[in-house]
Amino acid sequence: MADLASLPNNLPPPTDDGACDHLLGLELPEVELPSTRDGMRSLRDVPTRRLVLYVYPRTGGPDITLPSDWDLIPGARGCTPQSCAFRDHHAELADLEATVWGLSAQPIGEQKDFAERMHIPFPLLNDTTLVLAENPLRLPTFLGGEVTLYKRVTLVVENGLITRVFYPVFPPDRNADDVIEYLRLGV
């Protein structure tokens, strides 16, 4: 099994295909999704004024077989380093009045195993039905093996409105730092 906690040097970077150009300024929909913590979570029920919602394809694990061409799909690899970076910066993001949630179409059982194994201190939301790939958000997807997964995108939401979109996200292990820089400096 590959070392999923680090990124190979030769990963192909994703390109900006315009699939998230419509998101800035949109209101998050009133959608409830299964969570790795506390059952269901509403995207609109955030305990702070800011939500950082990072959307990722899927994490790997000891009992998970990723498609053989996973590292060749631009933007696919890096979910574990991205999640761990948000974990490691969780307190700093909380100090910036930001709640962090992850979101994936990966099965909830795999998400729960990952969250426990990697000590993720925030909820991972589950959207196996791809509700957010439909209106109004129309989050971009790709085919990973025979499964439709979300492309990696991070949304900063303030008082229910998307104020910043990070897309494409590359390298994914730097995403938490980029979000912190934006929250501190507005860039």
C-alpha positions in Angstrom: 0.0 0.0 0.0 1.2 3.5 -0.8 2.1 6.0 1.9 -1.0 8.1 1.8 0.3 10.6 4.4 2.8 12.1 2.0 2.6 13.3 -1.6 4.7 12.0 -4.4 6.9 14.6 -6.2 5.5 13.8 -9.6 1.7 14.3 -9.0 0.0 15.9 -12.0 -1.6 19.2 -10.9 -5.2 19.8 -11.6 -6.2 22.7 -13.9 -8.8 25.3 -13.4 -11.6 24.1 -15.6 -14.0 26.8 -14.5 -16.2 24.3 -12.7 -16.4 26.4 -9.6 -16.6 29.9 -11.1 -20.3 30.1 -10.2 -19.8 29.5 -6.5 -18.6 32.9 -5.2 -21.5 34.7 -3.5 -23.9 31.7 -3.4 -25.8 30.9 -0.3 -25.2 27.4 1.2 -28.3 25.3 0.7 -30.3 24.1 3.7 -29.1 20.5 3.4 -28.6 17.9 6.1 -25.9 15.3 5.6 -24.7 12.4 7.7 -21.7 13.2 9.8 -18.9 11.2 11.5 -20.0 13.0 14.7 -23.4 13.6 16.1 -25.6 12.1 13.4 -26.8 14.6 10.8 -25.4 18.1 10.2 -27.0 21.0 8.4 -24.7 23.1 6.2 -26.5 26.1 7.6 -26.2 25.2 11.3 -22.6 26.4 12.0 -21.6 27.5 15.5 -19.3 30.3 14.3 -19.7 33.0 11.7 -17.3 31.2 9.4 -17.4 27.7 7.9 -14.4 26.2 6.1 -15.8 23.4 4.1 -13.1 21.4 2.3 -14.4 18.9 -0.2 -12.2 16.0 -1.1 -12.5 12.9 -3.3 -11.8 10.1 -0.7 -9.2 9.0 1.8 -7.3 5.8 1.6 -6.9 3.3 4.4 -5.7 -0.2 5.3 -8.8 -1.9 3.9 -9.4 0.5 1.0 -8.2 -0.3 -2.5 -7.8 2.9 -4.6 -8.0 2.7 -8.4 -4.7 1.7 -9.9 -4.4 5.0 -11.8 -5.3 7.1 -8.7 -2.0 9.1 -8.7 -2.4 9.9 -12.4 -5.8 11.6 -12.0 -5.0 15.3 -11.5 -6.2 16.4 -8.0 -7.2 12.9 -6.8 -4.3 12.1 -4.5 -3.7 14.0 -1.2 -6.9 13.7 0.9 -5.0 12.3 3.9 -2.4 15.1 3.9 -5.1 17.7 3.4 -7.3 16.4 6.2 -4.3 16.1 8.5 -3.2 19.7 7.8 -6.7 20.9 8.7 -6.5 18.7 11.9 -3.1 20.2 12.8 -4.4 23.8 12.3 -7.8 23.2 13.9 -7.1 25.4 16.9 -5.6 28.2 14.8 -8.7 28.1 12.6 -11.0 28.2 15.6 -9.1 31.3 16.9 -10.0 32.9 13.5 -13.7 32.1 14.2 -13.8 29.3 11.7 -15.5 26.0 12.0 -13.9 23.3 9.8 -15.9 20.5 8.2 -14.7 18.0 5.5 -17.1 16.6 2.9 -16.8 13.6 0.6 -18.9 11.1 -1.3 -16.9 8.3 0.2 -19.0 5.8 2.3 -19.6 7.0 5.8 -18.1 3.9 7.4 -14.8 4.6 5.7 -15.0 8.3 6.8 -15.6 7.2 10.4 -12.7 4.8 10.3 -10.4 7.5 8.8 -11.5 10.1 11.4 -10.8 7.8 14.3 -7.5 6.5 12.9 -6.2 10.0 12.1 -7.7 11.7 15.1 -9.7 14.2 13.1 -11.3 16.7 15.6 -14.1 17.9 13.4 -16.9 16.3 11.5 -16.6 14.8 8.1 -19.8 15.0 6.2 -21.1 12.3 3.9 -22.7 13.0 0.5 -22.7 9.6 -1.3 -25.9 10.7 -3.0 -24.1 13.7 -4.5 -26.7 16.2 -3.5 -24.2 19.0 -3.7 -23.3 18.0 -7.2 -26.8 19.2 -8.2 -28.3 22.7 -7.9 -27.6 25.2 -6.5 -23.9 24.4 -5.7 -23.2 22.0 -8.6 -19.9 20.9 -7.0 -17.6 19.3 -9.7 -17.1 15.6 -9.8 -15.0 13.0 -11.6 -14.9 9.3 -12.1 -12.4 7.5 -9.8 -12.4 3.9 -10.9 -16.2 3.2 -11.2 -17.3 5.6 -8.5 -18.3 9.3 -8.9 -16.3 11.4 -6.5 -16.1 15.1 -5.7 -13.2 17.1 -7.1 -11.2 18.9 -4.4 -12.5 22.4 -3.6 -12.5 24.4 -0.4 -15.2 27.0 0.4 -15.0 29.7 3.0 -18.5 30.6 4.0 -19.4 33.6 6.1 -22.9 33.9 7.6 -24.2 31.4 5.0 -22.6 33.0 1.9 -19.6 31.7 0.0 -16.9 34.4 0.2 -13.9 32.5 -1.1 -13.4 29.5 -3.3 -10.1 27.6 -3.4 -10.1 25.7 -6.7 -8.2 23.9 -7.9 -6.5 23.0 -4.6 -2.9 22.0 -5.2 -0.9 20.9 -3.4 -3.6 19.7 -1.0 -1.3 19.6 2.0 -0.9 23.4 1.8 -4.6 24.1 1.6 -5.1 24.8 5.4 -2.2 27.3 5.3 -3.8 29.0 2.3 -7.1 29.2 4.1 -5.5 30.7 7.2 -3.6 33.3 5.1 -6.9 34.3 3.5 -8.7 34.5 6.9 -5.9 36.6 8.3 -5.2 38.9 5.3 -8.2 38.6 3.1 -6.0 37.3 0.1 
